[in-house]
Amino acid sequence: QVQFVESGGGLVQPGGSLRLSCAASGYIRTYSMGWYRQAPGKQRDLVASITSAGDTNYADSVKGRFTISRDNAENTVYLQMDILKPEDTAVYYCNRDRVSPVLRAKYWGQGTQVTVSS
């Protein structure tokens, strides 16, 4: 089973940028992939997704600021985050998109913490 390892999080000031990486342990070329985030006391939400064909979709809260991309040769998915806001503070996870929650539950990794604060 493919495993996902997220990296690239950290502490950044409002208005700053971060680039998150999601390294998969196996072949993900045919997977739709997503970046999810979970803030303390809140549910985990999808913020960006990319299909196997490269079509992207974003939550309204990040549209115009975040960019999802993928490198199938490297089995890696990226999330470029610009103009970061304090409300973007959360643990960020990558996982498969367009699958049932039961199936998705098998793939959750440790995530990477993003903190936006001055």
C-alpha angles and dihedrals in degrees: 000000000000116000127202125217118192124203142160101072125132147124116311135168121247110278092029132118139236134181117214124201130202115197116197121207092218148015114321101161093116096042126100104224134201143188115226131185137200124196121197111286093006136100123260110263135191111244103172138007139186128194126220087260092054099254111148137205132185139196112249091245093064102028111129093016105060128054125194121202139163140212107203093185088060096035088233135134123199137201117200109198119194134173089024119201131201089250089063088070107121145105108280123212134180122215143146118296128209094034131108118276088242092058093041090054090068092063106048113128132192096278128213125264119237117190121184111193141131 
